[in-house]
Amino acid sequence: MEFLKTDDGSLTLRHEVLGELYHSDRGAVGEAEHVYIRAGFDAIPKKEETAVFEVGFGTGLNCYLTYWRAVREHRRVDYAAIDLYPLAPETVAQLNYTADPVFMRLHAVPWDGIVHEIDRDQVFTLAKYKADLSAFDFSPLVGRFDVVYFDAFAPDAQPELWSETIMRQMFAILRPGGIWVTYSAKGIVKQALRAVGFEVFRLPGALGKRHMVRAVKPMK
Ligand SMILES: C[S@@+](CC[C@H](N)C(=O)[O-])C[C@H]1O[C@@H](n2cnc3c(N)ncnc32)[C@H](O)[C@@H]1O
C-alpha cells in the first residue's frame, strides 16, 4: 500500500489495484470533516440516537471523527460500514491521524456484521460488513439510517458503485428526511440520485473544491 502526505499533513493511501486515493490530496482530515461531519452528521436534527451508514470504511477516519463528535455532543451513534477490502492492521498502524486508542478500537472490531460496543457507556456502537456494495443484501437495513456517508472511490474508477441500482438501495435504507452526502458532484451521480427520488443539493466542496452533493429523502 502506498502512503501519501496530503496538503494538511494527514496521510492518505493509494489503492493497490484500483490506483485510487482514499481521500482528497488537499487534506484527508479536512475533507472528512467538511463533507461527512459538517455537511452530513451535523445536518441531522439532534436526537437521542443517530444511525450512520458508511460506504467505504477504509482508514476509519470518518468513523473516528464521528465518534468524537458524538461524545462531545452527548449523542448516541449506531454506526455501520461496508468495505470489500478492509485494510491490514500494519497499514492502519502507520496512519498518522491520531495516537488515540479509540482509533485502534474501531479497527479492532471484527468484520462480522454484528453490532459491537466501542465504549462502556454505549455511546457508540459499530457494525462492519466485509462485502461488495453491489451484491450486498440491504433488506434487513431498510429505513434504519439518518445519514449515509457515501465514500466510494470516484465514479470514473468504479461507475458500478454510483448506479441508480445502488442509489435505490441507499434511498431505501434511509429514514424519511434522512440525508446522503458525498464529495463528488458529477452529473451522473446527481442524475442517479434524482431518478430514485432524492432531492439533490450542490454544496461548496472541501478545501477549495467547487462542489459536493447532499441528497435528502423526502419526508412523505
Ligand atoms: C475513498 S475510499 C474510503 C475512504 C474512507 N471512508 C476513509 O475515511 O478512509 C473507498 C473505499 O471503498 C472500498 N471499496 C471499493 N470497492 C468496493 C466495493 N465493491 N464494495 C465495498 N467497498 C468497496 C475500498 O476498499 C475503500 O476503502
Ligand as a Chemical Component Dictionary entry (heavy atoms), coordinates in Angstrom:
data_LIG
# 
_chem_comp.id                   LIG 
_chem_comp.type                 NON-POLYMER 
_chem_comp.pdbx_formal_charge   0 
_chem_comp.three_letter_code    LIG 
# 
loop_
_chem_comp_atom.comp_id 
_chem_comp_atom.atom_id 
_chem_comp_atom.alt_atom_id 
_chem_comp_atom.type_symbol 
_chem_comp_atom.charge 
_chem_comp_atom.model_Cartn_x 
_chem_comp_atom.model_Cartn_y 
_chem_comp_atom.model_Cartn_z 
_chem_comp_atom.pdbx_ordinal 
LIG C1  C1  C 0  -12.478 6.540  -0.878 1  
LIG S1  S1  S 1  -12.065 5.057  -0.052 2  
LIG C2  C2  C 0  -12.858 5.219  1.515  3  
LIG C3  C3  C 0  -12.189 6.165  2.438  4  
LIG C4  C4  C 0  -12.673 6.003  3.848  5  
LIG N1  N1  N 0  -14.024 6.451  4.050  6  
LIG C5  C5  C 0  -11.697 6.652  4.794  7  
LIG O1  O1  O 0  -12.097 7.549  5.566  8  
LIG O2  O2  O -1 -10.546 6.258  4.770  9  
LIG C6  C6  C 0  -13.165 3.885  -0.868 10 
LIG C7  C7  C 0  -13.345 2.587  -0.112 11 
LIG O3  O3  O 0  -14.261 1.770  -0.877 12 
LIG C8  C8  C 0  -13.864 0.408  -0.714 13 
LIG N2  N2  N 0  -14.455 -0.373 -1.839 14 
LIG C9  C9  C 0  -14.009 -0.457 -3.109 15 
LIG N3  N3  N 0  -14.817 -1.251 -3.844 16 
LIG C10 C10 C 0  -15.826 -1.653 -3.008 17 
LIG C11 C11 C 0  -16.968 -2.480 -3.184 18 
LIG N4  N4  N 0  -17.262 -3.041 -4.381 19 
LIG N5  N5  N 0  -17.775 -2.702 -2.129 20 
LIG C12 C12 C 0  -17.490 -2.141 -0.914 21 
LIG N6  N6  N 0  -16.415 -1.326 -0.688 22 
LIG C13 C13 C 0  -15.592 -1.094 -1.720 23 
LIG C14 C14 C 0  -12.348 0.482  -0.723 24 
LIG O4  O4  O 0  -11.783 -0.649 -0.110 25 
LIG C15 C15 C 0  -12.080 1.764  0.046  26 
LIG O5  O5  O 0  -11.877 1.522  1.419  27 
# 
loop_
_chem_comp_bond.comp_id 
_chem_comp_bond.atom_id_1 
_chem_comp_bond.atom_id_2 
_chem_comp_bond.value_order 
_chem_comp_bond.pdbx_ordinal 
LIG C1  S1  SING 1  
LIG S1  C2  SING 2  
LIG S1  C6  SING 3  
LIG C2  C3  SING 4  
LIG C3  C4  SING 5  
LIG C4  N1  SING 6  
LIG C4  C5  SING 7  
LIG C5  O1  DOUB 8  
LIG C5  O2  SING 9  
LIG C6  C7  SING 10 
LIG C7  O3  SING 11 
LIG C7  C15 SING 12 
LIG O3  C8  SING 13 
LIG C8  N2  SING 14 
LIG C8  C14 SING 15 
LIG N2  C9  SING 16 
LIG N2  C13 SING 17 
LIG C9  N3  DOUB 18 
LIG N3  C10 SING 19 
LIG C10 C11 SING 20 
LIG C10 C13 DOUB 21 
LIG C11 N4  SING 22 
LIG C11 N5  DOUB 23 
LIG N5  C12 SING 24 
LIG C12 N6  DOUB 25 
LIG N6  C13 SING 26 
LIG C14 O4  SING 27 
LIG C14 C15 SING 28 
LIG C15 O5  SING 29 
# 
